[in-house]
């Protein structure tokens, strides 16, 4: 099912005949819910990371030049 000699590549007609298992709808929906939760968590974590980096970039120079001290 491949064509070419120097750089073999798949034959589309051959690939289109591949059999593929598709899970039941309920499993697909459970997977979708899980993936959505993961994406929401990552989005929230990225926003929090941005805020923390901004705070660090604002505070660190003041700590280094003595404008701010920690007691």
N, C-alpha and C positions, 0 to 999 in steps of 0.2 A: 503493500500500500504506500510506497514512497516513490517519488520521482527525483531525478537529478543524480549526478555522480559526484561532482565536487562538493555540492552543498545539498544533501538530500532534504526533501521537504515532503510533508504529508499530501496525499492525493485527496482532494475535497470529496469526491464521490465515495471513496473508501471510508473516509471519516464519517460521512453522513449516514453510513450504514451501522455505525457502532451502536450497541445496545447500552442503555443507561438506566440505572435504577432511580426511580423517583419516589421519595418517601410519601406516606399518607399526609393529607392536608393538615391534620392535627399536629403532626410533628413539625411540619413547615411553619405553622403558626407559632408553636412554642419557641422554635429557633429564632423566628423573627422578633418575638418579644424580648428574648435574651440579647440579641444583637442590638436592638434599639436601646436597651438599658446600658449596654457597654458603650455605645456611641454617646449617649447622654452623659455618662460618667466621664468619658474622655474629654468631652467638650467642657464640662464643668471644671475638670482638673486643669485643662489648658488655660481657661480664663483665670482661675486661681493662681496658676503659675505666673501668668502675665502680671497680675496685681502684685504678687510677692517680689518679682524681679524689679518692677517699677519702684516699690518701696525700698528695696535694697539699694538701687541706683540713686535714690534720693538721700537715704540716710548715710550710706558709707562715706561719701565725701565729707559730710559734716562731722562725722566721727573722726576721720583721718586728720582734718585740719583743726580740731579742737572746738568747733562751734557747738558741739553737742557732747555731753558726757553721760556715762551710765553710772549710777550710784549703786 
